[in-house]
Amino acid sequence: MKRTFSMLLTVFFLFQLSSCAVTGSYEQQEPQEGKAILVGAILVENFGLGDIYDFKKSNILVKIASKHEENGSEVTETHRTTTDPNGYFMLQNVEPGYYVIKGIEMNLVPNERSFVHAIWDGERRYYEMTGTEMESDYTVRYWEQEYDGPVIDMGIMHFEVGITDRGHVLYNRFTELQNARLRLPGITYNMINPVEYYEDKFPEWKWFQNN
């Protein structure tokens, strides 16, 4: 009897755990006046780093730098979020303004952390791999695009690592991917636009009801 009760208790616990995992960290925040929700997605293709040829979308730490005006003064902020199993990420109740992905962090090789950071040559932004996390460096040399409105769409950022031996990382930004073939041979990608992704996932959220 005790053994049966113990097994039932274990099953109930696992069921509760899996039920919690469905929603993950997605909890709607009440939209604040004048604030926005920021959405985007990340796709990383590893073309040979560690002799691995594969892609990664989930559990990527995304580091975002932002700039906006507040009471006539310029305010810069840093944000950190993580992609979901499909590669998408969000930030709620942020200020409309300028946003740029300053870096990403993930495991492309088992038991080894990979760091990708943005650097500038004049107004030209490019990315490179570094051996350590540049925790304190969120400097942005050139702010390219200002985002306005309640929904900020940063699109799908595609990074290619391992292409060169100089640490340079190629990147592109896409609105969506439909049967897209990128760097890795034999792989086709389908990723809908981040706004559409979250609208479909959370149609009851107030952020998207008037979008």
N, C-alpha and C positions, 0 to 999 in steps of 0.2 A: 504493500500500500504506500509506504513512504517512498519507494523507488518510483512508483507511478506518479505520485504527486510531484516529485522532484523533476521528472521528465516533462510533465505538463507545465510546470513553472518555467523550465528552460525554454520550451517551445513558445510560451507566452512572452517571455523576455525577448527572444529573437524576433518574434513578430512585431513587438513594439519597436525594437531597434530598426528593423527594416522599414517600418512605417515612417519613422522619423527621417530615415535616409532619403525618402522620396522628395521631401521638400528641401532638404539640405539647409543652406543658409538663406534661402529665399524667403524673406519676410518683408511684406510691403510696409514702407514707411509712409505716413500721411504726408502727401505733397505740401511743402511749405510755400507760401506766397513768394513768387519771383525765383524759385529754385527749379532745378531741372533733374532729369534722370539721364545718366550717360550710359550708353550701351556700345558694345563692340565685340570683336572676336579675334582669336589668334590661331594661326596655323603655322607650324614650324616643320620644315623638311630638313632632315639630317642626311646630307649627301656624303657619307663616308667618315664622319667624326667617330673615332673609336671603331672604325671598320663596320659601322652600322649604317644601313640605308633604310630609313623608316621615317614616319611623320609622327608628330605629337600635337595634340590639341588640349588635353585635359590637364588640370592641376598645374597650370603655368602661372607663376606669380607675375602680375603685370604692375609696373611702376609708371605712374602718370604724373606729369607736372602740369600745373594750370596757372593762369593769370587772369585776374579780373580787377575791375575798379570798385572801390568801396569808399564812399564819402570823399570822392575826389582823389584818393590815393590808390596806387597800384599795389595789389596784394598777390603774392605768389604762394601756392600751396603744393603739397605732394600728397598723392593718394596711392594706396596699394590694394589690390584685389586679386582674386584667383579665378581662373577659367573653370567652367563646369565641365562635365564629361564630354560635351559637344564642342567645347572651345570658346564658349561665349562668356562675357563678363558684364557686370553692371555696377554703377555707383548711383545711389539715390540722394536727392536733396543737395546737389552741388550747384555752385554758382555758374550761370552762363558766362562764357568768356573764351579764352584760348586754352586748348588742351593738346598735349602731345605725349605719345608713349615714349617715355625716357629710357625704359629698359624692360627686359623680361628675364626671368630666372626659372630654370627647370632642370630635370634630370634627363639628358639625352643619352648618356652613357650610365650603366648601372653603378650606383654608389659614387657618382661624381656629379657635382653641381655645375651647371653651365650658366654663364652670365653674358647677356647681350646688352650693350648700352649705346645710346645715341650720342653722336658727336657732330660738330658742325665745321664746315669749311666755308666761311662767309655765310651765305643764306642756304647753302646746300647741306642737307642733313643726310647722314649715313650712319650705319651701325657697325659695331665691331665686337668681337668676343674678348672678354677679359678674364684673367685667372681668379679674380676675387670680386666680391660685391662692392660696388662704388656707392656705399650707403649714403654718404653725405653729398654726393654730387648730383644734384637735380638741376644744374644750371642749364638754361635754354638760351642759345645764342640768337635764335631767330624764331619768332612765333609766326607760324604760317597761316593759320586759319582761325577765325573767331566764330564760335558757335553761339547761336541765339535760339530762344524758344525753349519750351518745356522738355523736349526730347533731343538729346545730343547723340548723333549717330557717328561713331568713329570708324564704321565699316569693318571689313575683315583685313587684318594685317597679316601678310604672308612673309615669313622669313626663311631664307635659305642659308644654312650653315654647312661648313665643310666644303664649300665650292672652291675657295682659294686657300692657300697656305699662309696667308698674311693676317688672318683673323678677321678679315672683312666679311660682313654679312649682307647679302643682297636682300632687298625687301620690295614689296609691292602692296598697294592697297586696292581692295576690290569692294564693290557694292554687294555682290553675291557671287557664288560659284555654282555653275550649272554644268555638270559633266565636264569639269575642267581638268585638263592635264597640265601639270606644272613641271617641276624639275625631275621628280622621281619617275622612272619609266614604269608603265603598266598600272599606274594608280590614277583613278578618276575621283575628283572631289565634288561633293554637293553640299553647299552651305548657304542657307537663305540669309537674307539681310538681317542684321541683329535686331532692328526694330520689329520686323515681322516675326522674328523668332520669339521675342518676349511678348508681343501682342497675342500670338497663338498660345503661348504657355500660360499667360496670366491675363486673359481677356477682361477679368473683373477689376484689374488694377486701375485706379483713377488716373495714373500717369498716361495711359493710352486711350482713354475713353473719348477725349477731345482732340486726339492727334490727327 
